[in-house]
Amino acid sequence: MTDIQLILIYLVTINVATFFTYGIDKWKAASKRELSQTRLESAEHKQFRSKTKAKKSLWRIRETALLGLAVLGGSIGAWLGMKVWHHKTMLKKFKYGIPLILIAQIVLLLLVSCKSQQTVTLSPSIQGQQVDQEHSPHVFLVMYDAEVGKEPLQKAIKAYKCEVIYDYKIIHGMALKKPENKTLEETMHYFRGVKGVLSVEYDRINHLVEPVRPRLETK
């Protein structure tokens, strides 16, 4: 399960829970008003027992808890609960606070979403120059010290049974092909230890993402 799926499950759960929590508190408030309007029994012991039972059964959910559910991600459920249950609609902290929390969370969600999905958009001229680098599975490049010369390298080539693909005169390097019975990595590791060798690198292959097409001139 991905992180996005977990976040969606959490948001759905907390908003549904918040919506019904507002409904429960609304029902508790309505029940308390109805109880206060009923006539109290004349017997003193019955009156005391009725008040005690009312205090136990008609507990209310704190306003800080209702606002806290909205802050924790249940702002949509809180807003719907206020509208559907007609609850806390006259209190300023709910009337203006819940919409502000909802707007702030939407903005934050959009910022996080844009940041996570941000990709580098290249202009058409740059896209044509973008390359995907790979290397040859058989050929590698060896650079040697001009002062030492290439004699030690040539002896190593003969001893290791490599094939010279190209001898670069200007940059003092060679393109070599590995033996059939050796891997490219172990062959390159061998030549790194040859006297006078400065570097051993992969033979990179550059592929244009958008091939260069010849320009046709029409007269």
N, C-alpha and C positions, 0 to 999 in steps of 0.2 A: 504494500500500500504506500503510495507516494505521500510527500508532505502536504501537497495541495489537497489531496483527498482527506487527510486527517484534519486539516484546518476546516474544510467544508463540513465534515461531520460534527466537529466541535461547535461551529457557528449555528448549525441547524439545531443541535441539541440545546444549547444555552438559550436560543431565541424561543424555542417551543416551551422550555421550562419557565422562562421569564413571562411569557404570555399568560400561561396558566397560573403563575404565582400572582400576577396582578388580578386575575379573575377570582382567585381564592380570597385575596385581601378585600376585594370588593364585596364578596359574599359575606365575609366576616363583619364588614362595616354595616351592611344592610341588616344583618341579623341583630347586631347590637342596637341599632336604632329601633327595630321592631320590639325588642325586649324592653327597652326603656319606656315605650309607650303603653305597655300592658299594665294592668292594675296589679299592685302587690297584694298578696294574700294578707288577711287581717291578723292571722296568728303570727306572733313575733318570731317563734322558732322557725316557722316555714319561710318567713321573710328573710331571715338570716341565711337559711340554707339555700334559698333561691339566689341570693346575691353571691354567695360563695361559688355556687355552681356556674353562674354566669361569668365570673372572673376567670374560672378555669377553662371554660369552653370557648369563650370569645376572645382568645388571644389575637393580637394583630401583628402583622409583619411590619417591622420598622421601615421608616422611609429611607434610612441610609442603606438598608439591605436592598430595597427596590431600586435605588439609584446605582448601587454597586453592581447589580446584575447587568444594568445597561452599560456601565463602564467596562465590564469584563467581556463585552461582545454581544450582549443581548439587547442592544438599543432598538433594533427593529421589532423584536417581541414586546419591548416596553411600550413603544409608540403604538403598536397595534392593540396592546392591552388597554391603553388609555382610551383609544377610540372605540373599541368594541365593547368594553365593560363600562365605559363612561366613568373612569376611575382616575382621581388625582388631576383632573383636567383644569381645575380652578387654582391649583397651587402653582405659584410662579416657578418654583424650583423644578417642577415636572413639566409645566406648560412650555417653558423656554429651555430648560436644561436638557431634556430628552432629545429634542430636535438638534440642539448644538452638539451633543455627544454623537448622535447619528451622523451628522455632517462631518465631524472631525474624524470619525472612524472610516467613512467612505473615502475621504481625502487621503488618509494614511494608507488605506488599502490600495488606492490607485498609485500612490508614490512607490510603495513596495513592489507592486506588480510591474510598473514601468522599469524599475531598477533591475529586477530579476530577469526581465525579458529583453533588456536593452541589447541591441546588436549594432555592430558598426556597419553603417550603410556607406558604401563606397560610390563615388561618382563613376559614370560610365568609362571615363578615361582611365581611372585607377583600376577598375574591375578587369579591364583588358590586360593590365600588367600583373595582376595577381597570379602567383604561381603555386603549384602544389609540388613540393619537393619529394622525390623518391631517390633511391640509389640503386645502382646496378648490383645484381646479386652475384656477379662474377668478377667485376673489374674494380680496382681501387687505385688511389693515387699516392705516390711516395715522393716526398720532397727531401733532397739531400743537400749537405753543406758543400758549397763550391770549392772551399779550400781543401777539404778532405778528398773531394772528387767522387766519381761514381764507380770506381773500381771495386770497393767493398760491396756496394749494392749489386753490381753485376755478378760477383761471385755468389752472393746470397740468392740471386735470381736463378742461377744455374743449379746451385745446390738444392734449392727448394722446388725446382722444376716449374717455375712460373713462365708465363709468356709475356713478352714486352708488346704492348698494344701501341704505345706511342712514347717517343722520347722527346720531352720538351727541352729545347735548347736554351731558351731565354730564361725560364723560371727555375731551371735546375730541378726538374722533376720527371717522373715517369708514370705512365698509366700501365698497370700490370694486371694480368688475368691469373686468377688463382688456379692451382692444380685441381683436377677433377675429384681427387680423393681427399681434399681438404675443404673445410668450411671457410667462408670469407673472414669470419671473426678470428679464427686461430691463425690464418695466414697473415692478417694485418698485425696480430700480436707478435708474430715471429719477426716481421720486418721492422717493428718498432725497436727491436734490440740490435739491429744491424748498425755497425759503425758508420758515423756520418749522416745517418738518417735523422732529419729534423722533425718530420711529421708524417703520419700515415692517415689518410682520410678516405671516406667513401667517395665514389664517383657519382656525384649528384646528377639527377635527371630532372630538368625543369619542364613542366607542362603548363602551357597557357590555358587559363580557364576559358577564355574566349579566343579561339584561334585567330591569328592575324590573316585577314583576307586581302588579296591584291585589289588595288583600286583600279577600276575600269574607267578609263577616260573616254568620253563620247564627244565626238566632234559635231 
